[in-house]
Every structure is written in C-alpha cells, then in structure tokens.
Amino acid sequence: MINKLMLAVAALIATMSLALAQVDVNKADAAALDSVKGVGPAMSKQILDERAKGEFKDWADFQKRVKGVGDKRAAKLSSAGLVVAGKSANNAPMAKPAAPVKAKAAEGKAAPANM
C-alpha cells in the first residue's frame, strides 16, 4: 500500500515537471511544440515554417512572424512554458524547472498488514 502511494506521488511529481518543461521555439520539434498548452498542429507548422527562414530573435520577432500571436496570447504561451531564445514573453530569462523529487525507498520497513 505504501509502495503504491509512493509510486503515485512520484508519478504526479514527474507529470507536474513535464507540464512545467520549457520549450524553446528555436529548438523544438513539432511534437514538443504541440505539447505546449495553446499550441496545436497548425501553429506548430507555422512556427516551423517561419523558423526555417531564420531563428526567432525575440518575442517581438515571434509575434510579428507567427499569425495570431498578440501580447495576450504570447503571455499565455509563455506561462505554459514556451520560450523564445531562452526568454519568457516579458524578456526575463526563464528559470529552469525544478528537478523531480525522488521518492525515498521504504528503507526496509514493512507496511503494517492492516492498512
């Protein structure tokens, strides 16, 4: 029972870490771009097509070249983990997501039988 609980907690933490992962528009493939909330296949294709012409310099360049991305949408995409040249929409460097916390082993202690 304890092992299942620890496994569930570890899985939850890992999932949260993935949700907070940063995706740089200048480095990501279509699958990584699609993983960002608010970016779908059509926007991913548009981003990749524009990036083929040259990397995005900053958020202003990204907004100018990717149709439908204004200030509000850029802020939402940024808060969902999208970065341009390593920076968030307000041009502040994004902090690296925290490493997932590893669940401690049961240290040889057996769980009580009546749980």
Backbone hydrogen bonds, N-H to C=O, Kabsch-Sander energy under -0.5 kcal/mol:
donor,donor_aa,acceptor,acceptor_aa,energy
5,L,1,M,-2.2
6,M,2,I,-2.8
7,L,3,N,-2.3
8,A,4,K,-2.4
9,V,5,L,-2.4
10,A,6,M,-2.5
11,A,7,L,-2.4
12,L,8,A,-2.2
13,I,9,V,-2.4
14,A,10,A,-2.3
15,T,11,A,-2.3
16,M,12,L,-2.3
17,S,13,I,-2.2
18,L,14,A,-1.9
19,A,15,T,-2.0
20,L,16,M,-1.4
21,A,18,L,-1.1
23,V,81,G,-2.8
24,D,22,Q,-0.5
25,V,23,V,-0.5
25,V,83,V,-2.5
27,K,24,D,-1.8
28,A,24,D,-2.5
33,L,29,D,-2.4
34,D,30,A,-2.6
35,S,31,A,-1.1
36,V,33,L,-1.6
39,V,36,V,-2.3
40,G,38,G,-0.6
44,S,40,G,-2.6
45,K,41,P,-2.3
46,Q,42,A,-2.1
47,I,43,M,-2.9
48,L,44,S,-2.7
49,D,45,K,-2.7
50,E,46,Q,-2.4
51,R,47,I,-2.7
52,A,48,L,-1.6
53,K,49,D,-0.5
53,K,50,E,-1.1
54,G,51,R,-1.1
62,F,58,D,-2.4
63,Q,59,W,-3.1
64,K,60,A,-1.9
65,R,61,D,-2.0
66,V,62,F,-2.3
67,K,65,R,-0.7
69,V,66,V,-1.4
70,G,68,G,-0.8
74,A,70,G,-2.4
75,A,71,D,-2.1
76,K,72,K,-2.1
77,L,73,R,-2.9
78,S,74,A,-2.6
79,S,75,A,-2.3
80,A,76,K,-1.3
81,G,78,S,-1.4
82,L,77,L,-2.5
83,V,23,V,-2.6
84,V,87,K,-2.2
85,A,83,V,-0.5
87,K,84,V,-1.5
88,S,92,A,-2.5
91,N,88,S,-2.0
94,M,86,G,-1.5
109,K,106,A,-2.0
115,M,113,A,-0.7
